[in-house]
Amino acid sequence: MNQEISLVATLPSTPRGARAARALTVAQLAEQSLPFEDAAQVVAELAANAVTHGRVRGRDFRLALLLTPGPTLRIEVSDTRREAGPPAVAEVPQPGAESGRGLALVSALATRWGTDHGPAPLKTVWAEMDFGGPISPDRGFHDPVGHHPVTLDA
């Protein structure tokens, strides 16, 4: 398959790095006039997991966005904690749980997702999103940054 690398970024394994991954995704997809809302949420969840569960002091995580014909977006988030991989199936958390919804959300938004292990200690969690299907014309094309709430007169 001929893949066009849209973006590869190495980011610090901190909450700030996870936020930067999301912002880079929005900017990259908006620049290519692709819907970014769901992809940004998937990146936010995978980056948060890399920062929370895959963090190794002094090591960064990597974000890669690959656009293939279809178009299909492949999101890859790599960290260096191979032993701390996600479960094979996203589990739904117990009602009232304060965490544990990230992979269930990724599973709901992505067409498919999984984990690859590549030279030790590397672990990559990936998700693919097909943009070829029907999408609401307004869904995810408008960057919310800089927009002010509209007040309606009653």
Contacts in CASP RR format, 6 or more apart in sequence:
PFRMAT RR
TARGET T0000
AUTHOR 0000-0000-0000
METHOD contacts of the structure
MODEL  1
MNQEISLVATLPSTPRGARAARALTVAQLAEQSLPFEDAAQVVAELAANA
VTHGRVRGRDFRLALLLTPGPTLRIEVSDTRREAGPPAVAEVPQPGAESG
RGLALVSALATRWGTDHGPAPLKTVWAEMDFGGPISPDRGFHDPVGHHPV
TLDA
1 68 0 8 1.000
2 68 0 8 1.000
2 69 0 8 1.000
3 66 0 8 1.000
3 67 0 8 1.000
3 68 0 8 1.000
3 74 0 8 1.000
4 66 0 8 1.000
4 67 0 8 1.000
4 68 0 8 1.000
5 64 0 8 1.000
5 65 0 8 1.000
5 66 0 8 1.000
6 28 0 8 1.000
6 32 0 8 1.000
6 65 0 8 1.000
6 66 0 8 1.000
6 67 0 8 1.000
6 73 0 8 1.000
7 24 0 8 1.000
7 25 0 8 1.000
7 28 0 8 1.000
7 63 0 8 1.000
7 64 0 8 1.000
7 65 0 8 1.000
8 62 0 8 1.000
8 63 0 8 1.000
8 64 0 8 1.000
8 65 0 8 1.000
9 20 0 8 1.000
9 21 0 8 1.000
9 24 0 8 1.000
9 62 0 8 1.000
9 63 0 8 1.000
9 64 0 8 1.000
10 60 0 8 1.000
10 61 0 8 1.000
10 62 0 8 1.000
11 17 0 8 1.000
11 18 0 8 1.000
11 20 0 8 1.000
11 21 0 8 1.000
11 47 0 8 1.000
11 60 0 8 1.000
11 61 0 8 1.000
11 62 0 8 1.000
11 63 0 8 1.000
12 60 0 8 1.000
13 50 0 8 1.000
13 51 0 8 1.000
13 54 0 8 1.000
13 55 0 8 1.000
13 56 0 8 1.000
13 58 0 8 1.000
13 59 0 8 1.000
13 60 0 8 1.000
13 61 0 8 1.000
13 79 0 8 1.000
14 51 0 8 1.000
15 48 0 8 1.000
15 51 0 8 1.000
17 47 0 8 1.000
17 51 0 8 1.000
17 61 0 8 1.000
18 44 0 8 1.000
18 47 0 8 1.000
18 48 0 8 1.000
18 50 0 8 1.000
18 51 0 8 1.000
19 44 0 8 1.000
21 43 0 8 1.000
21 44 0 8 1.000
21 47 0 8 1.000
21 61 0 8 1.000
21 63 0 8 1.000
21 77 0 8 1.000
22 40 0 8 1.000
22 43 0 8 1.000
22 44 0 8 1.000
22 47 0 8 1.000
24 63 0 8 1.000
25 36 0 8 1.000
25 39 0 8 1.000
25 40 0 8 1.000
25 43 0 8 1.000
25 63 0 8 1.000
25 65 0 8 1.000
25 75 0 8 1.000
26 36 0 8 1.000
26 40 0 8 1.000
26 143 0 8 1.000
26 145 0 8 1.000
28 65 0 8 1.000
29 35 0 8 1.000
29 36 0 8 1.000
29 39 0 8 1.000
29 40 0 8 1.000
29 65 0 8 1.000
29 73 0 8 1.000
30 36 0 8 1.000
30 141 0 8 1.000
30 143 0 8 1.000
32 67 0 8 1.000
33 141 0 8 1.000
34 67 0 8 1.000
34 71 0 8 1.000
34 73 0 8 1.000
34 131 0 8 1.000
35 131 0 8 1.000
35 135 0 8 1.000
35 139 0 8 1.000
35 140 0 8 1.000
35 141 0 8 1.000
36 140 0 8 1.000
36 141 0 8 1.000
36 143 0 8 1.000
37 139 0 8 1.000
37 140 0 8 1.000
38 109 0 8 1.000
38 129 0 8 1.000
38 140 0 8 1.000
39 65 0 8 1.000
39 73 0 8 1.000
39 75 0 8 1.000
39 129 0 8 1.000
41 105 0 8 1.000
41 109 0 8 1.000
42 75 0 8 1.000
42 105 0 8 1.000
42 106 0 8 1.000
42 109 0 8 1.000
42 110 0 8 1.000
42 127 0 8 1.000
42 129 0 8 1.000
43 63 0 8 1.000
43 75 0 8 1.000
43 77 0 8 1.000
45 102 0 8 1.000
45 103 0 8 1.000
45 105 0 8 1.000
45 106 0 8 1.000
46 75 0 8 1.000
46 77 0 8 1.000
46 106 0 8 1.000
46 125 0 8 1.000
46 127 0 8 1.000
47 61 0 8 1.000
47 63 0 8 1.000
47 77 0 8 1.000
48 102 0 8 1.000
49 77 0 8 1.000
49 86 0 8 1.000
49 102 0 8 1.000
49 103 0 8 1.000
49 125 0 8 1.000
50 61 0 8 1.000
50 77 0 8 1.000
50 78 0 8 1.000
50 79 0 8 1.000
50 125 0 8 1.000
51 61 0 8 1.000
53 81 0 8 1.000
53 84 0 8 1.000
53 85 0 8 1.000
53 86 0 8 1.000
54 61 0 8 1.000
54 79 0 8 1.000
54 80 0 8 1.000
54 81 0 8 1.000
54 84 0 8 1.000
54 85 0 8 1.000
54 123 0 8 1.000
55 61 0 8 1.000
55 79 0 8 1.000
55 81 0 8 1.000
56 79 0 8 1.000
56 80 0 8 1.000
56 81 0 8 1.000
56 121 0 8 1.000
59 79 0 8 1.000
59 80 0 8 1.000
61 77 0 8 1.000
61 78 0 8 1.000
61 79 0 8 1.000
62 76 0 8 1.000
62 77 0 8 1.000
62 78 0 8 1.000
62 79 0 8 1.000
63 75 0 8 1.000
63 76 0 8 1.000
63 77 0 8 1.000
64 74 0 8 1.000
64 75 0 8 1.000
64 76 0 8 1.000
64 78 0 8 1.000
65 73 0 8 1.000
65 74 0 8 1.000
65 75 0 8 1.000
65 76 0 8 1.000
66 73 0 8 1.000
66 74 0 8 1.000
66 76 0 8 1.000
67 73 0 8 1.000
67 74 0 8 1.000
68 74 0 8 1.000
70 130 0 8 1.000
70 131 0 8 1.000
70 132 0 8 1.000
71 130 0 8 1.000
71 131 0 8 1.000
71 132 0 8 1.000
72 111 0 8 1.000
72 128 0 8 1.000
72 129 0 8 1.000
72 130 0 8 1.000
72 131 0 8 1.000
72 132 0 8 1.000
73 128 0 8 1.000
73 129 0 8 1.000
73 131 0 8 1.000
74 126 0 8 1.000
74 127 0 8 1.000
74 128 0 8 1.000
75 110 0 8 1.000
75 126 0 8 1.000
75 127 0 8 1.000
75 128 0 8 1.000
75 129 0 8 1.000
76 124 0 8 1.000
76 125 0 8 1.000
76 126 0 8 1.000
77 124 0 8 1.000
77 125 0 8 1.000
77 126 0 8 1.000
78 122 0 8 1.000
78 123 0 8 1.000
78 124 0 8 1.000
78 125 0 8 1.000
79 122 0 8 1.000
79 123 0 8 1.000
80 121 0 8 1.000
80 122 0 8 1.000
80 123 0 8 1.000
81 121 0 8 1.000
81 123 0 8 1.000
82 117 0 8 1.000
82 118 0 8 1.000
82 120 0 8 1.000
82 121 0 8 1.000
82 122 0 8 1.000
82 123 0 8 1.000
83 121 0 8 1.000
84 123 0 8 1.000
85 115 0 8 1.000
85 123 0 8 1.000
85 125 0 8 1.000
86 103 0 8 1.000
86 114 0 8 1.000
86 115 0 8 1.000
86 125 0 8 1.000
87 103 0 8 1.000
90 102 0 8 1.000
90 103 0 8 1.000
90 104 0 8 1.000
90 106 0 8 1.000
90 107 0 8 1.000
91 100 0 8 1.000
91 103 0 8 1.000
91 104 0 8 1.000
92 104 0 8 1.000
93 99 0 8 1.000
93 100 0 8 1.000
93 101 0 8 1.000
93 104 0 8 1.000
103 113 0 8 1.000
106 113 0 8 1.000
106 127 0 8 1.000
107 113 0 8 1.000
109 127 0 8 1.000
109 129 0 8 1.000
110 127 0 8 1.000
110 128 0 8 1.000
110 129 0 8 1.000
111 128 0 8 1.000
111 129 0 8 1.000
111 130 0 8 1.000
112 127 0 8 1.000
112 128 0 8 1.000
113 125 0 8 1.000
113 126 0 8 1.000
113 127 0 8 1.000
113 128 0 8 1.000
114 125 0 8 1.000
114 126 0 8 1.000
114 127 0 8 1.000
115 123 0 8 1.000
115 124 0 8 1.000
115 125 0 8 1.000
115 126 0 8 1.000
116 123 0 8 1.000
116 124 0 8 1.000
116 126 0 8 1.000
117 123 0 8 1.000
117 124 0 8 1.000
118 124 0 8 1.000
END
